Amino acid sequence: MKKIGFIGIGKLGLDCAEVMAEKHEVRGYDIYPRTSDLVKVCDIDELVNESEWIFIAVPTPHAEGYDGSVPSSHMEPKDFGHDAVIDAIKQINQHARTSKKVVLISTVLPGTTRRRFVPLLDPKHQFLYNPYLIAMGSVKWDMVNPEMVIIGTEDGSTTGIAGELIDLYKTMMENGPRYEIGTWDECESIKIFYNTFISAKVGLANMIQDFALRIGNIDVDVVTNALSRSTMRIMGPKYMTAGMGDAGACHPRDNIALRWLAKEYEIGYDLFDTIMHARELQAKNLAQFLVQQALTHKLPIVIHGKAYKPDVPYCIGSYSTLVGHYVKQSGLPVLYLDPLADDPTDVVDTVGASVFLWAHNRKITYEYTGDQADTEPYCKTIPAGSIIVDPWRKLPRTMDGITVIHYGNTRRS
Ligand SMILES: NC(=O)c1ccc[n+]([C@@H]2O[C@H](COP(=O)([O-])OP(=O)(O)OC[C@H]3O[C@@H](n4cnc5c(N)ncnc54)[C@H](O)[C@@H]3O)[C@@H](O)[C@H]2O)c1
């Protein structure tokens, strides 16, 4: 039996504390009077000193008018409030006579824990970020039947205190959940992007509803049910590897054409424009990263793969050429290596040491057809002194005389 304390026993904290109290000795502290038959409500000094684990479940409130119940998209973006979390940390520092395992449950944006909370905590304590995927109305059930348990540590290490927390949860979980462990920042991201993926999904389904109303002869359920049964590409892990942008003969142009339809039927908003705008700026960000490497190391830029995907000649709708466009816009030339490309502009077959963008990845593109071989270099060898920017993060980091950068991985290790 472990000794556990909850700072903040409100809508989330109290139910979670009561679930833990079925197996452990649990205390609760709150700035407002709270009662419980299972949790011993006590003062902060007792809570801190009688608990080995201290869970913080205080509010991280949005500003007035930022909850989504009234229009807010026209208003200045604002972060959540952190005062209550900071107060809880200070209370732990002030009262703790021994070192504690401090676990923050409250929802915060990526980067907050490292930037705002950990520097305030007395270094004798250990800190974990452990947000819950819990919904109002089913808090106790969700607590012991979660889709996953998210545990963030300073460097993402799975041993030590993260392992101890897993052992603690194993004493109470009913569904044998998976444990997702990462850095504090990665776990803040998992939690907040989990929620916002749901918002995006609902927004897309409801957009089809709006089209059904305007166009006529459409039952939105016929459309969304067909899509929801599409487990090959839409309802599954496919397309969840960040890398090059959406490309090809169909996808970009379909979105571009739907911008027209949204306008024609006066839908009133244009998600396709937003998606295509994001795609272009993502390409521009990648181009600027290549340019920065090229200028720093005085090397030319070569995009490895010009067609929109490996093994085909088609350069229509190619994300490689979109990236190339932004490289040129920044004032640097760009060359392509691609023996199949149907557009020979700027395509070469040999290059010297360069900054390569490793645009093609056969394994990822064709994995749904079975196991695939890796993309082989489109030139005899990659010259020593080159830098490969791998947006798929699959090339080995150590290659003889070549620097490989895993674009999208900024862990500090
Ligand atoms: N409610 C949910 O279903 C849910 C789900 C997932 C995550 N979260 C997150 O958990 C956090 C808490 O949410 P909630 O719904 O329980 O909020 P809540 O407002 O119901 O409860 C928070 C409790 O903390 C207390 N409190 C405030 N400041 C305090 C302080 N300085 N010291 C001690 N106690 C203090 C409040 O009195 C209140 O009882 C938020 O960050 C929220 O986003 C909530």
The ligand as an ORCA input file, in Angstrom:
! r2SCAN-3c Opt
* xyz 0 1
  N     -12.376     17.417    -15.361
  C     -11.898     16.582    -16.284
  O     -12.585     15.692    -16.785
  C     -10.468     16.686    -16.690
  C      -9.948     15.720    -17.558
  C      -8.632     15.768    -17.920
  C      -7.837     16.792    -17.439
  N      -8.347     17.741    -16.621
  C      -7.475     18.776    -16.110
  O      -7.285     18.593    -14.729
  C      -7.145     19.853    -14.077
  C      -8.189     19.986    -12.988
  O      -9.456     19.930    -13.583
  P     -10.796     19.827    -12.753
  O     -11.878     19.634    -13.747
  O     -10.673     18.828    -11.653
  O     -10.882     21.302    -12.114
  P     -11.742     21.744    -10.839
  O     -11.767     23.226    -10.871
  O     -13.025     20.993    -10.764
  O     -10.867     21.253     -9.613
  C      -9.673     21.832     -9.230
  C      -9.641     21.880     -7.728
  O      -8.401     22.467     -7.349
  C      -8.656     23.356     -6.250
  N      -7.600     24.347     -6.209
  C      -7.456     25.485     -6.925
  N      -6.340     26.117     -6.630
  C      -5.727     25.365     -5.676
  C      -4.524     25.495     -4.941
  N      -3.717     26.518     -5.180
  N      -4.215     24.545     -4.037
  C      -5.045     23.503     -3.817
  N      -6.191     23.315     -4.492
  C      -6.541     24.234     -5.399
  C     -10.022     23.922     -6.530
  O     -10.614     24.396     -5.338
  C     -10.750     22.727     -7.117
  O     -11.394     21.955     -6.133
  C      -7.262     20.898    -15.184
  O      -5.980     21.232    -15.662
  C      -8.027     20.186    -16.258
  O      -7.762     20.717    -17.551
  C      -9.654     17.703    -16.213
*
